[in-house]
């Protein structure tokens, strides 16, 4: 699978709007105020956020001045460079001791779908996988997960609606221990980050994992909808404060949203994007690559 | 509903800076406009909408009258407020009802916007006003979507019509036939979430529209949506000519600029908002109130309405009398707790009180609703005589109450102390001394 092609495909629509504005901006003759204003608009339209966008433009102005760049075309490479620096992080390799991935986020971002795709990816890799249906709140969430589980061919542990999610996780860990499973995936209920009691519930789930599997490689991911605006920064902020989030899974990049809020988040929180979701099919979740991401935006 | 709270904080900050300065210069107004621009952009208002908005406000604000005015900040606030209201629309837009039964509401939107949940909430809401509602399960794609609608339907006691995973056009037609035969006057059609650029699926919606001719086509939008909201709404509108918009997840801390952008760019009214996890968490959208919320003027009207819903008028008068005569007992306290609970989430209420939402930020405003339940348990473990006359509660009675309510003696003590303090406060208020810390003119 050509990852670059897949991202470019997924992002094709994404870039339409963004790159049109970029193209318009870079068609300027001089690096004047109007040029930078148009560039700022392009970044704002991509949900990069005022603060980060202004910071990026300032940095760009600074570097063009120092490197004595005068043509918009050369300026473009510089902008790519700056954007890429913002979102490029090294992500540690997984260790299957076992590997526990917890997926969290606000309502409707695509957590359950992401779990299905993750399960599929690990199965393809020859790993053994078990899934905890710890979204016990939303109507029919575990049924939805079960269907994904069947598609991916993995076992899903579930309790009844309204039961304690931490108990579901506990049972899943017990089953994983009994069968020597490589990867444990935990789906959680959507929760708005300003609901304190729900955030505490999430903490409790993490505590169960820490206690039951002290040697596990435990990663906590936040799922973000690429259409989300600046509120995504608040989401990332609160979730990482609460459960010490390790990374972001950016979903729905197959729409027209630009997902630029990721840049705002990196800027403020240095939280890496780990995967991107680019479609509804089971293999439409791919590892994030900063260079590809930025390149695809400008191609 | 912390909606727009951050924006109102910013606006408050800008204008309190301006208030301190008295007369404003042209430069200062420009500075204020810049701040407002940033605030609106950070609130996810679409950047083209922001441009237009700032242009129109600055033009008015830079008019000579304002520069000469003695209270220029007030003038600027007034202009910003007026323009926001003009942008949002000033009146609440009701749902249309068809002359010929059944009235058909068709829901549409992106994946994860909250359509299925909103279908249930809307059904519950309409049933309260005496409608007989049928839900039609038209999402044949997402795994377990039909099951989800059924569960939601059970929660609001509404029948769900489904035909499994066949052509949604057939399901819609079949559902409406079923509604006619069985005396339903209102149907709500749930549809699958889809991308506005997915032509095949968008055509499917057009076909449903052609087949059943809905009274209203409602676009469901996540209020956290960013700059893309305008494009999504425009695409759905161009294809389907939607009649209205429903904003969901407004109980988050999103600033909800998407609402502003969609209204400004499509002209279609926002009719409802989803404000919580429970099925009754749905409210008609009040655009004018939103505008004053943006400006940090609080949402007193919603607060009063909620209070009116929760408190029985007669009961309230009796209570007022008791307060005046100082015969307020723990039994009345218990009634108050119940009414308070009925009004909804306490933090949301605080956010609606003008002048308080900004000030309480950072303070622990997380009022523990569990604590309320505990208080109730303690009072319920008392005998009626004890409730009317808490002075007789001494150590052995305290022990009994504590074990009866599953709490500690300290907790019982705390409650009694609290009650005494409340009574004392009421006593002082009824004598017209007022309550410190609340804004002037605001009385409980």
HADDOCK unambig.tbl for C-alpha pairs under 7 A between the chains (distance, minus, plus):
assign (segid A and resid 44 and name CA) (segid B and resid 47 and name CA) 6.96 0.50 0.50
assign (segid A and resid 45 and name CA) (segid B and resid 47 and name CA) 6.68 0.50 0.50
assign (segid A and resid 45 and name CA) (segid B and resid 227 and name CA) 5.83 0.50 0.50
assign (segid A and resid 46 and name CA) (segid B and resid 227 and name CA) 6.96 0.50 0.50
assign (segid A and resid 47 and name CA) (segid B and resid 226 and name CA) 6.34 0.50 0.50
assign (segid A and resid 47 and name CA) (segid B and resid 227 and name CA) 6.02 0.50 0.50
assign (segid A and resid 49 and name CA) (segid B and resid 42 and name CA) 6.42 0.50 0.50
assign (segid A and resid 50 and name CA) (segid B and resid 38 and name CA) 6.58 0.50 0.50
assign (segid A and resid 50 and name CA) (segid B and resid 41 and name CA) 6.73 0.50 0.50
assign (segid A and resid 50 and name CA) (segid B and resid 42 and name CA) 6.56 0.50 0.50
assign (segid A and resid 108 and name CA) (segid B and resid 112 and name CA) 3.79 0.50 0.50
assign (segid A and resid 108 and name CA) (segid B and resid 113 and name CA) 6.15 0.50 0.50
assign (segid A and resid 108 and name CA) (segid B and resid 114 and name CA) 6.73 0.50 0.50
assign (segid A and resid 109 and name CA) (segid B and resid 112 and name CA) 5.97 0.50 0.50
assign (segid A and resid 110 and name CA) (segid B and resid 112 and name CA) 6.93 0.50 0.50
assign (segid A and resid 139 and name CA) (segid B and resid 148 and name CA) 4.98 0.50 0.50
assign (segid A and resid 139 and name CA) (segid B and resid 151 and name CA) 5.84 0.50 0.50
assign (segid A and resid 139 and name CA) (segid B and resid 152 and name CA) 6.68 0.50 0.50
assign (segid A and resid 140 and name CA) (segid B and resid 144 and name CA) 6.27 0.50 0.50
assign (segid A and resid 140 and name CA) (segid B and resid 147 and name CA) 5.89 0.50 0.50
assign (segid A and resid 140 and name CA) (segid B and resid 148 and name CA) 4.69 0.50 0.50
assign (segid A and resid 143 and name CA) (segid B and resid 144 and name CA) 5.80 0.50 0.50
assign (segid A and resid 144 and name CA) (segid B and resid 143 and name CA) 4.96 0.50 0.50
assign (segid A and resid 144 and name CA) (segid B and resid 144 and name CA) 4.77 0.50 0.50
assign (segid A and resid 147 and name CA) (segid B and resid 143 and name CA) 6.30 0.50 0.50
assign (segid A and resid 192 and name CA) (segid B and resid 252 and name CA) 5.77 0.50 0.50
assign (segid A and resid 194 and name CA) (segid B and resid 252 and name CA) 6.19 0.50 0.50
assign (segid A and resid 194 and name CA) (segid B and resid 253 and name CA) 6.54 0.50 0.50
assign (segid A and resid 227 and name CA) (segid B and resid 225 and name CA) 5.56 0.50 0.50
assign (segid A and resid 227 and name CA) (segid B and resid 226 and name CA) 5.93 0.50 0.50
assign (segid A and resid 227 and name CA) (segid B and resid 228 and name CA) 6.39 0.50 0.50
assign (segid A and resid 228 and name CA) (segid B and resid 224 and name CA) 5.56 0.50 0.50
assign (segid A and resid 228 and name CA) (segid B and resid 225 and name CA) 4.36 0.50 0.50
assign (segid A and resid 228 and name CA) (segid B and resid 226 and name CA) 4.94 0.50 0.50
assign (segid A and resid 229 and name CA) (segid B and resid 44 and name CA) 5.86 0.50 0.50
assign (segid A and resid 229 and name CA) (segid B and resid 224 and name CA) 6.09 0.50 0.50
assign (segid A and resid 229 and name CA) (segid B and resid 225 and name CA) 5.19 0.50 0.50
assign (segid A and resid 229 and name CA) (segid B and resid 226 and name CA) 3.33 0.50 0.50
assign (segid A and resid 229 and name CA) (segid B and resid 227 and name CA) 6.52 0.50 0.50
assign (segid A and resid 230 and name CA) (segid B and resid 42 and name CA) 6.19 0.50 0.50
assign (segid A and resid 230 and name CA) (segid B and resid 43 and name CA) 6.97 0.50 0.50
assign (segid A and resid 230 and name CA) (segid B and resid 44 and name CA) 6.29 0.50 0.50
assign (segid A and resid 230 and name CA) (segid B and resid 226 and name CA) 6.68 0.50 0.50
assign (segid A and resid 231 and name CA) (segid B and resid 224 and name CA) 6.19 0.50 0.50
assign (segid A and resid 231 and name CA) (segid B and resid 254 and name CA) 5.52 0.50 0.50
assign (segid A and resid 255 and name CA) (segid B and resid 195 and name CA) 6.14 0.50 0.50
assign (segid A and resid 257 and name CA) (segid B and resid 228 and name CA) 5.45 0.50 0.50
